[in-house]
C-alpha cells in the first residue's frame, strides 16, 4: 500500500481519451435503454395515458371511458402518444442513465485535488 494518497491518485489516473471513451460508451448504453423502452412505451401509450388520467377521472367523478381528450388537429393524438412514450421511457430508464452518469463522474469527485479544492 502506498503511503501518500496523492501517489495512489496519480497511479489510477487515466488519460483524457480513456475517460472520453468511457463516457461515450456509457452514453450509448443510456440512449439505447431509452430507445428500447420508448418502443415498449409507445405500444403501451394508451394504458399509460389511462393511468395518468386516473386522478382527473376521480376528481370529475366519472369513468375512464367517459373522459377523453379533444384533439384540434389530426396529428395531436399521435404526438401525444409520442410524448407519453418518451416521458415513460425516460422515467423507466432513469435508473440506467442516472447510474451511468454518476459512475462517469465518480472519479472527478473522488480525486484528491477535487476534495482539496472543495474544502477550501
C-alpha positions as CSV (number, residue, x, y, z in Angstrom):
1,X,0.0,0.0,0.0
2,X,1.2,3.5,-0.8
3,X,1.9,5.9,2.0
4,X,1.0,9.1,0.1
5,X,-2.6,9.3,-1.1
6,X,-1.5,11.5,-4.0
7,X,0.7,8.7,-5.3
8,X,-2.4,6.5,-5.3
9,X,-4.3,9.0,-7.3
10,X,-1.6,9.6,-9.9
11,X,-1.3,5.8,-10.5
12,X,-5.0,5.5,-11.0
13,X,-5.3,8.5,-13.4
14,X,-6.4,7.6,-16.9
15,X,-5.6,9.7,-19.9
16,X,-8.3,12.0,-21.2
17,X,-9.1,9.9,-24.2
18,X,-9.9,6.9,-21.9
19,X,-12.3,9.0,-19.9
20,X,-14.0,10.2,-23.1
21,X,-14.3,6.7,-24.5
22,X,-15.8,5.5,-21.2
23,X,-18.2,8.5,-21.2
24,X,-19.2,7.7,-24.8
25,X,-19.8,4.1,-24.0
26,X,-22.0,5.0,-21.0
27,X,-24.0,7.5,-23.1
28,X,-24.6,4.9,-25.8
29,X,-25.9,2.4,-23.3
30,X,-28.1,5.0,-21.7
31,X,-29.6,6.1,-25.1
32,X,-30.1,2.5,-26.1
33,X,-32.0,1.8,-22.9
34,X,-34.2,4.9,-23.6
35,X,-34.8,3.8,-27.2
36,X,-35.8,0.3,-26.3
37,X,-38.1,1.4,-23.6
38,X,-39.5,4.1,-25.9
39,X,-40.7,1.4,-28.3
40,X,-42.2,-0.6,-25.5
41,X,-43.9,2.5,-24.0
42,X,-45.2,3.5,-27.4
43,X,-47.2,0.3,-27.7
44,X,-48.5,0.8,-24.2
45,X,-49.1,4.5,-24.5
46,X,-52.9,4.1,-24.2
47,X,-52.6,2.3,-20.9
48,X,-50.0,4.7,-19.6
49,X,-52.3,7.6,-20.6
50,X,-55.2,5.9,-18.7
51,X,-53.1,5.7,-15.6
52,X,-52.1,9.3,-15.9
53,X,-55.7,10.3,-16.4
54,X,-56.8,8.5,-13.3
55,X,-56.7,11.4,-10.8
56,X,-58.6,13.6,-13.2
57,X,-61.3,11.0,-13.6
58,X,-61.6,10.7,-9.8
59,X,-61.9,14.4,-9.5
60,X,-64.6,14.6,-12.2
61,X,-66.4,11.6,-10.7
62,X,-66.8,9.7,-14.0
63,X,-65.2,6.7,-15.5
64,X,-62.2,6.5,-17.8
65,X,-64.4,5.7,-20.8
66,X,-66.4,8.9,-20.2
67,X,-63.3,11.2,-20.2
68,X,-61.4,11.7,-23.4
69,X,-59.2,14.3,-25.0
70,X,-60.4,16.7,-27.6
71,X,-57.8,17.0,-30.4
72,X,-57.9,20.1,-32.5
73,X,-55.6,18.8,-35.2
74,X,-55.3,15.3,-36.7
75,X,-51.7,14.8,-35.7
76,X,-52.2,15.8,-32.0
77,X,-53.2,12.3,-31.0
78,X,-50.1,10.8,-32.5
79,X,-47.8,13.4,-30.9
80,X,-49.5,12.9,-27.5
81,X,-48.7,9.2,-27.7
82,X,-45.1,10.0,-28.7
83,X,-44.7,12.4,-25.7
84,X,-46.2,9.9,-23.3
85,X,-44.0,7.2,-24.6
86,X,-40.9,9.4,-24.5
87,X,-41.5,10.5,-20.9
88,X,-42.3,7.0,-19.9
89,X,-39.1,5.7,-21.4
90,X,-37.0,8.4,-19.7
91,X,-38.7,7.6,-16.4
92,X,-38.2,3.9,-16.7
93,X,-34.6,4.2,-18.0
94,X,-33.7,6.7,-15.3
95,X,-32.1,4.1,-13.2
96,X,-29.8,3.2,-16.1
97,X,-28.8,6.7,-17.1
98,X,-28.5,8.1,-13.6
99,X,-26.2,5.2,-12.5
100,X,-24.2,5.6,-15.7
101,X,-23.8,9.4,-15.2
102,X,-22.9,9.0,-11.6
103,X,-20.3,6.3,-12.3
104,X,-18.9,8.5,-15.1
105,X,-18.5,11.4,-12.7
106,X,-17.2,9.4,-9.7
107,X,-13.5,9.8,-10.5
108,X,-13.9,13.5,-10.6
109,X,-15.4,13.7,-7.1
110,X,-13.0,11.2,-5.5
111,X,-9.7,12.7,-6.7
112,X,-7.6,14.3,-4.0
113,X,-7.4,17.6,-5.9
114,X,-11.1,17.9,-6.2
115,X,-11.5,17.2,-2.5
116,X,-8.9,19.8,-1.6
117,X,-10.5,22.5,-3.8
118,X,-13.9,21.6,-2.5
119,X,-13.0,22.0,1.2
120,X,-11.0,25.3,0.8
